[in-house]
């Protein structure tokens, strides 16, 4: 069940970022700076989310090892 939830989370995450990049593309056709700003913010937030997810996962693994 956990792998299904992770796969679903990854799929929704990917679709969300794809839609953000589509919005940035359409906005960028009218105002290039605004489109680039949207892409940069999306990449920064995505990177922060991945890093935070990895840190929390590492903490859970360490806690599970200590309990054993």
C-alpha positions as CSV (number, residue, x, y, z in Angstrom):
1,X,0.0,0.0,0.0
2,X,2.8,2.4,0.8
3,X,4.4,2.0,-2.6
4,X,1.0,2.8,-4.2
5,X,0.7,6.0,-2.2
6,X,4.2,7.0,-3.1
7,X,3.6,6.3,-6.8
8,X,0.3,8.3,-6.7
9,X,2.1,11.2,-4.9
10,X,4.8,11.2,-7.4
11,X,2.4,11.2,-10.3
12,X,0.3,14.0,-8.9
13,X,3.5,16.0,-8.1
14,X,4.7,15.5,-11.7
15,X,1.4,16.6,-13.2
16,X,1.4,19.6,-11.0
17,X,4.8,20.7,-12.1
18,X,4.0,20.0,-15.7
19,X,0.9,22.3,-15.4
20,X,3.1,25.0,-13.8
21,X,5.5,24.9,-16.7
22,X,2.7,25.1,-19.1
23,X,1.3,28.2,-17.4
24,X,4.8,29.7,-17.3
25,X,5.1,29.0,-21.1
26,X,1.8,30.7,-21.9
27,X,2.6,33.6,-19.5
28,X,6.1,33.8,-20.9
29,X,4.8,34.5,-24.4
30,X,3.4,37.8,-23.2
31,X,5.9,38.7,-20.5
32,X,9.1,36.8,-20.6
33,X,10.4,37.9,-17.2
34,X,7.2,36.7,-15.5
35,X,7.4,33.3,-17.2
36,X,11.0,32.8,-16.2
37,X,10.2,33.9,-12.6
38,X,7.4,31.3,-12.4
39,X,9.8,28.6,-13.6
40,X,12.5,29.6,-11.2
41,X,10.1,29.7,-8.2
42,X,8.7,26.3,-9.2
43,X,12.1,24.8,-9.4
44,X,13.2,26.2,-6.1
45,X,10.1,25.0,-4.3
46,X,10.4,21.6,-5.9
47,X,14.0,21.3,-4.9
48,X,13.1,22.3,-1.3
49,X,10.3,19.7,-1.2
50,X,12.6,17.0,-2.4
51,X,15.3,17.9,0.1
52,X,12.8,18.0,3.0
53,X,11.2,14.7,2.0
54,X,14.6,13.1,2.0
55,X,15.5,14.5,5.4
56,X,12.3,13.3,6.9
57,X,12.7,9.9,5.3
58,X,16.3,9.6,6.7
59,X,15.0,10.5,10.2
60,X,12.3,7.8,10.0
61,X,14.8,5.2,8.9
62,X,17.2,6.1,11.8
63,X,14.3,6.0,14.3
64,X,13.3,2.6,13.0
65,X,16.9,1.3,13.4
66,X,17.0,2.6,17.0
67,X,13.7,0.8,17.8
68,X,15.1,-2.5,16.6
